Amino acid sequence: MTISIDEDIQRARREGVADAGNLPFLLKPKGAVKAAVLLVHGFTASPWEMRLAGEALARNGYLALGVRLPGHGTTAGDLVQRPYEEWLSEVENGYRLLAANQQRVYGVGMSTGALLLLALAHSHQIHGLVLLSPYLRLRHWLAPAAGLLRYFKRYQKRPLPAELAAHYYAQRPVNGVYQLYRLIRRVSGLLPEITAPTFVISARGDQTVCVESAYRLYRQLGSSRKEHHMLGPEVHHILTTWENPRLKETLGMTLDFIEALERQ
């Protein structure tokens, strides 16, 4: 198996990624490769957000690729003018890299990464999806007005713990939020036509997105095999880092779903 992401890493560094944790990653299992998994982080995050999931998958025999969405892992200013089509193009590039080396490719996406994987699955063969905190609606009351506000307000600030500052942006570009709404509109129209087996995990304590919209997304999916699991109020939006007090369970459910599909 010949597969490398050296060019992606070099490009990320040229574009200003200074923290090694924010670089795209490719994790290979020690033994034979069962299948490949494409991991996609969320809005204003970085590949660091998907690293623990990638390590768990690699330990269990899967080739794990964590892509970096354009405008992420550098500075919030880099993200301001990025349309969601650039993010989707990077996800498609990651898929093509894996599909050229493995017959079966799965996808695991966090938040906006989940929506990008749904868009990918509409036009490419994905053998299964794990969607973590997906959404069709954001909770912030000003979010629906982002299309207009972007002409008057450049960023929306949020509190961010110091230990996360290297991997997330404390400033969300308002135009980026508008791109999320563009992506939501696209994905909403595609849901009935997406048939890949899908596992959705949401959390009652999510204060970033409307959890009810995740269930609506789940119901509208055209998949004949789909599952939805709701974590409790002690769990917030990010499910792939140690912020999630039920991280081990979440990663276990992710692996179990993919393993079940592998046994078919």
C-alpha positions, 0 to 999 in steps of 0.5 A, spaced: 500 500 500 502 506 497 499 512 500 502 519 503 499 526 505 506 529 505 504 534 499 498 536 504 502 537 510 507 541 506 501 545 503 498 546 510 505 549 513 505 554 507 498 556 508 500 558 515 499 552 520 504 552 525 501 547 530 503 540 529 496 538 532 493 542 526 496 538 520 492 533 516 494 526 519 494 519 516 495 513 521 496 506 519 495 500 523 500 496 525 497 490 521 493 488 515 488 494 513 481 492 514 478 499 510 479 506 510 476 512 514 476 519 512 475 524 518 473 531 518 473 536 523 468 542 524 467 549 523 473 553 526 476 547 529 482 543 526 484 536 524 487 535 532 479 535 533 479 528 530 486 525 532 483 521 538 478 518 533 483 516 528 488 513 533 482 509 536 481 506 529 488 505 527 489 501 533 483 497 531 486 495 523 483 501 520 487 506 515 485 513 518 486 520 514 484 526 518 483 532 513 484 539 514 479 544 511 481 550 508 482 556 512 482 552 519 488 551 523 491 557 521 488 564 523 481 566 523 482 571 518 484 566 513 477 563 514 473 569 513 473 569 505 473 561 504 466 558 501 464 551 503 465 549 496 473 549 498 471 545 504 468 540 500 473 540 495 478 538 500 474 532 503 473 530 496 480 530 495 481 526 501 476 521 499 479 520 492 486 518 496 483 513 500 479 510 495 485 509 490 488 505 495 482 501 499 475 498 496 471 500 502 471 507 505 467 510 511 466 517 514 466 520 521 465 527 521 464 532 527 459 537 526 460 541 520 464 535 518 458 531 518 455 535 513 460 535 508 461 528 509 453 527 507 454 532 501 460 527 499 456 521 500 451 523 495 456 523 489 461 518 492 460 511 494 461 511 502 460 504 505 458 508 512 457 514 516 458 516 523 455 523 524 457 526 530 453 532 533 450 534 526 445 539 525 440 543 520 440 549 525 444 553 529 442 555 536 445 562 536 439 567 535 443 571 530 445 565 526 440 566 521 441 573 519 449 571 518 447 573 510 446 580 512 450 581 518 457 579 514 456 586 511 457 589 518 460 585 522 466 581 521 467 576 527 463 573 532 467 572 539 466 566 543 469 564 550 475 559 549 479 555 554 486 556 554 488 549 553 484 549 546 486 556 543 491 553 539 486 548 535 480 552 535 478 559 533 476 564 539 473 568 533 468 565 528 467 569 521 460 571 520 461 570 513 463 563 515 457 562 519 453 564 512 457 558 509 454 554 514 447 556 512 449 555 505 451 548 506 445 546 510 441 548 504 445 544 500 445 538 504 437 538 506 435 537 499 440 531 498 438 527 505 432 523 502 437 521 496 443 519 501 443 511 502 449 510 505 448 506 512 449 512 517 450 512 525 448 519 528 450 521 535 447 527 538 448 530 546 442 533 550 447 538 553 449 541 546 449 549 546 451 550 539 446 546 535 439 545 535 439 537 537 432 537 534 434 538 528 439 533 528 433 528 529 430 531 523 436 530 519 436 523 521 429 522 519 430 525 512 436 520 511 434 515 505 438 510 508 435 503 509 440 502 515 440 508 520 441 509 527 440 515 532 443 515 539 442 521 544 448 522 549 445 525 556 445 533 558 452 532 561 455 532 554 456 538 550 457 539 542 464 536 541 464 529 542 471 527 539 476 530 545 476 529 552 471 535 553 466 529 552 465 526 559 463 519 555 468 520 550 470 512 550 463 510 549 462 515 543 469 512 540 466 505 542 460 506 538 463 509 532 468 503 532 462 498 533 458 501 528 463 500 522 465 493 525 458 491 524 458 493 517 465 490 516 462 483 518 456 484 513 
